[in-house]
Amino acid sequence: SSILYAGEDKWSVDPRVSLVTLNQEEFTIKIENVDMTDEGQYVCAVQTSSRPRTTSVHILVQVPPKIINLSRDMVVNEGSNVTLMCQASGKPEPSISWKLISSSGEIFYMNNDEYLEIPSISRKRAGTYECTAVNDIDTDVQTVDITVNYAPTVSEGRDVGVTLGQRGILECEADAVPEADFEWYKDNIRIFNGFDGMEIVNSGLLSKLTFFNVSDGDYGNYTCVAINKLGSSNTSFLLYGNIWEGIVPLYSSLILCINLFPTEVLYFHDNISLNRNTQVRPAEAT
């Protein structure tokens, strides 16, 4: 113990301690910027003519919570075991809680402990982990970001029909972290950007193979391969030709010639011979 004041005489060398009131009825001192070292029992002693009298007060110093030790942001592979740590100081001792804000925006409330164990982490558990330290005085919040890497998954390819001379597009979408690199193949031969009038444009999760002027040689099977450092995935597409549909305007002439020997049907429209397999349907009147 140490004497702070004896009457008007200051014994303490602490500049935070000062005399407020000293008279026949009151003896008051002030301590500014209280910290943990100020906690304890304080005794006021008054000397009377008969005997000294004392009174005491016990000071409890409360401290708002402060997170002092937190795991750093991390990048892990899917299936790894992850441990997060969040330690805090404060008085009363703060309680710890965890909350996950996933990459998709969902919120999950986790356990209430300094250590958060995540066994065999999945891509759904990627996101921002929020540690909250709470006591009777205040709250402290800090976050840890976890990125989960995983191999590509490619959406099923959709076959596309395109008429000769028209534009055709094949689209390949892959979900992967880190983002996948794309490769295109036709009959096991890799296609590069600008090859034979084709254009490849990659943008994030999507790769587009564009044919600006479809020819007979463009029809066939195509394969899209998505690759990152954890693996690869692929899907197949069929680019095929559309059957031309003849369109005959209303009120125009359509001549059908039937040759009976041998039996054969010939089709003419405005003196132009039509293919025998052509499907003819009337167009709307204008």
C-alpha positions in Angstrom: 0.0 0.0 0.0 1.0 3.6 -0.4 -0.1 7.0 0.9 -1.6 9.3 -1.7 -2.4 12.3 0.4 -1.8 13.4 4.0 -3.9 16.4 4.5 -3.0 18.8 1.8 0.4 17.2 1.3 0.6 15.0 -1.8 2.7 11.9 -1.3 1.9 10.2 -4.6 4.0 10.9 -7.6 1.2 9.8 -10.0 0.1 13.0 -11.9 -3.4 11.4 -12.4 -4.1 11.8 -8.6 -5.3 15.2 -7.4 -7.0 16.7 -4.3 -10.6 17.8 -4.9 -12.0 18.7 -1.4 -10.5 19.1 2.1 -12.6 20.6 4.9 -14.2 19.6 8.2 -16.7 17.4 6.5 -15.1 16.0 3.4 -11.8 14.7 2.1 -12.0 13.8 -1.6 -9.3 12.9 -4.1 -9.6 12.2 -7.9 -7.9 9.6 -10.1 -8.0 10.3 -13.8 -7.7 7.8 -16.7 -8.3 4.8 -14.4 -6.6 1.6 -15.4 -6.3 -2.0 -14.1 -3.4 -1.0 -11.7 -5.9 1.3 -9.8 -8.1 -1.6 -8.8 -8.1 -2.4 -5.0 -9.0 -1.1 -1.6 -8.7 2.6 -0.7 -8.7 3.7 3.0 -9.4 7.1 4.4 -8.1 7.7 8.0 -9.2 10.7 10.1 -7.5 11.6 13.4 -10.0 12.8 16.0 -9.3 13.9 19.6 -10.3 10.6 21.0 -9.0 8.0 18.4 -8.5 7.7 14.6 -11.4 6.7 12.5 -11.2 4.9 9.1 -13.5 4.1 6.2 -12.7 2.2 3.0 -13.9 1.7 -0.5 -13.0 -1.1 -3.0 -12.6 -0.1 -6.6 -13.3 -2.6 -9.3 -12.0 -1.5 -12.7 -14.1 -2.7 -15.7 -12.4 -2.9 -19.1 -14.2 -3.2 -22.5 -13.4 -6.2 -24.6 -10.6 -6.1 -27.1 -9.7 -8.9 -29.5 -6.0 -9.4 -29.1 -5.2 -12.5 -31.1 -7.1 -13.5 -34.3 -6.3 -15.9 -37.1 -5.2 -14.4 -40.3 -7.1 -14.6 -43.7 -6.4 -17.9 -45.3 -6.7 -19.9 -48.6 -7.3 -23.6 -48.2 -8.2 -26.5 -50.5 -11.6 -28.1 -50.2 -11.5 -31.0 -47.7 -8.8 -29.5 -45.5 -9.3 -29.2 -41.7 -9.4 -25.6 -40.5 -9.0 -24.1 -37.0 -9.7 -20.4 -36.3 -8.7 -18.7 -33.1 -10.1 -15.6 -31.5 -8.8 -14.4 -28.1 -9.9 -11.3 -26.3 -9.1 -9.4 -23.1 -11.5 -7.4 -20.9 -13.1 -7.3 -17.5 -15.5 -8.9 -16.9 -14.0 -11.6 -19.1 -15.7 -11.4 -22.5 -17.6 -14.2 -24.2 -16.7 -15.2 -27.7 -19.1 -16.1 -30.6 -18.6 -16.9 -34.3 -20.7 -16.1 -37.3 -20.1 -17.1 -40.9 -21.2 -14.8 -43.8 -20.9 -17.2 -46.7 -19.8 -16.2 -50.3 -23.5 -16.6 -51.3 -24.6 -14.2 -48.6 -26.1 -16.8 -46.2 -25.5 -16.3 -42.5 -24.5 -19.3 -40.2 -24.1 -19.0 -36.4 -21.3 -21.1 -35.1 -20.1 -22.2 -31.7 -19.2 -20.0 -28.8 -15.5 -20.6 -28.1 -12.1 -19.1 -28.7 -11.3 -21.9 -31.2 -13.6 -22.8 -34.1 -12.9 -26.2 -35.7 -14.0 -26.8 -39.3 -13.3 -30.4 -40.3 -13.1 -31.2 -44.0 -14.2 -27.7 -45.1 -16.4 -27.5 -48.2 -16.8 -24.6 -50.7 -20.1 -23.7 -49.0 -18.1 -22.8 -45.9 -16.0 -20.2 -47.7 -16.6 -16.6 -46.7 -16.1 -14.1 -43.9 -16.0 -15.4 -40.3 -16.9 -12.8 -37.8 -15.6 -13.1 -34.2 -17.5 -11.1 -31.6 -16.2 -10.5 -28.0 -18.8 -9.2 -25.6 -18.9 -8.2 -21.9 -21.1 -5.9 -19.7 -19.2 -2.8 -21.0 -18.9 -3.1 -24.8 -18.5 -5.3 -27.9 -15.5 -5.8 -30.2 -15.8 -7.4 -33.6 -13.2 -8.6 -36.1 -13.3 -10.8 -39.2 -11.3 -13.5 -40.9 -11.7 -14.3 -44.6 -11.4 -18.0 -45.8 -11.1 -18.8 -49.5 -11.8 -22.4 -50.4 -10.1 -23.7 -53.6 -11.8 -26.5 -55.6 -11.6 -28.2 -58.9 -13.8 -27.1 -61.8 -17.3 -28.4 -62.4 -18.6 -27.8 -65.9 -22.3 -27.3 -66.7 -23.7 -29.8 -69.2 -23.2 -28.8 -72.8 -26.2 -27.7 -74.9 -26.3 -28.8 -78.6 -26.9 -26.0 -81.0 -28.4 -26.0 -84.5 -27.3 -23.3 -86.9 -28.2 -22.7 -90.6 -25.3 -22.5 -93.1 -23.9 -19.0 -93.4 -25.3 -17.9 -90.0 -23.6 -17.1 -86.7 -23.3 -19.9 -84.1 -22.2 -19.7 -80.5 -21.3 -22.5 -78.0 -21.2 -21.5 -74.4 -19.2 -23.3 -71.7 -19.7 -22.4 -68.0 -17.4 -23.7 -65.2 -17.6 -23.2 -61.4 -14.1 -23.3 -59.9 -11.8 -21.5 -57.4 -9.4 -20.3 -58.6 -11.1 -19.5 -61.9 -10.6 -22.1 -64.6 -8.7 -21.8 -67.8 -10.7 -23.0 -70.9 -9.6 -25.1 -73.8 -11.8 -26.0 -76.9 -11.4 -29.1 -79.1 -13.1 -30.4 -82.2 -12.6 -34.1 -82.8 -9.6 -34.1 -80.3 -7.9 -31.2 -82.2 -7.5 -28.1 -80.1 -9.0 -24.9 -81.4 -7.2 -21.6 -80.8 -8.6 -18.1 -81.0 -8.9 -16.9 -84.6 -8.6 -20.5 -85.9 -10.6 -20.9 -89.2 -12.9 -17.9 -88.6 -13.7 -18.8 -84.9 -13.4 -16.6 -81.9 -12.9 -17.7 -78.3 -13.8 -15.2 -75.5 -13.2 -16.1 -71.9 -14.9 -14.1 -69.1 -14.8 -15.3 -65.6 -16.9 -18.5 -65.3 -17.9 -18.4 -69.0 -16.2 -19.3 -72.3 -17.8 -18.6 -75.7 -16.8 -20.2 -79.0 -18.3 -18.1 -81.8 -18.6 -19.1 -85.5 -19.2 -16.0 -87.6 -20.1 -17.8 -90.8 -21.0 -21.5 -90.3 -19.9 -23.8 -93.1 -20.3 -27.6 -93.6 -16.9 -28.1 -92.1 -17.9 -26.5 -88.8 -20.6 -29.1 -88.1 -19.6 -31.8 -85.6 -18.7 -32.5 -82.0 -16.9 -30.0 -79.8 -15.4 -30.4 -76.3 -14.9 -27.7 -73.7 -12.3 -28.4 -71.0 -12.0 -26.3 -67.8 -8.7 -26.5 -65.9 -7.3 -25.2 -62.7 -4.5 -26.3 -60.4 -6.8 -28.8 -58.6 -8.1 -30.6 -61.6 -10.2 -30.4 -64.7 -13.7 -31.1 -66.1 -15.2 -31.2 -69.6 -18.4 -31.3 -71.5 -19.4 -32.0 -75.1 -21.5 -30.1 -77.7 -22.9 -30.9 -81.1 -23.1 -28.2 -83.7 -25.6 -29.3 -86.4 -27.3 -27.8 -89.4 -30.9 -26.7 -89.3 -33.3 -28.0 -92.1 -34.3 -25.0 -94.3 -38.0 -24.3 -94.2 -39.5 -22.9 -97.4 -41.7 -19.9 -96.8 -44.4 -19.2 -99.4 -46.1 -15.8 -99.1 -49.9 -15.8 -99.2 -51.5 -15.1 -102.6 -48.4 -16.2 -104.5 -48.4 -19.0 -107.0 -47.2 -22.5 -106.0 -47.0 -25.1 -108.9 -47.0 -28.8 -108.1 -46.0 -31.0 -111.0 -46.7 -34.7 -110.8 -44.8 -37.1 -113.1 -46.7 -40.4 -113.1 -43.9 -42.4 -114.8 -42.2 -43.1 -112.5 -44.2 -41.6 -109.7 -42.4 -38.4 -108.6 -43.6 -35.1 -107.2 -41.8 -31.9 -108.3 -42.4 -28.6 -106.5 -42.1 -25.1 -108.1 -42.6 -21.7 -106.6 -42.7 -18.7 -109.0 -41.0 -20.9 -111.6 -38.2 -21.9 -109.2 -37.7 -25.6 -108.4 -37.8 -26.4 -104.7 -35.9 -29.2 -103.0 -38.1 -32.3 -102.6 -37.4 -32.4 -98.9 -38.3 -28.8 -98.3 -41.1 -28.2 -95.8 -43.4 -25.5 -97.1 -45.6 -23.4 -94.9 -47.7 -20.3 -95.7 -46.4 -17.0 -94.3 -48.5 -14.4 -92.5 -50.1 -11.8 -94.7 -48.7 -8.3 -94.5 
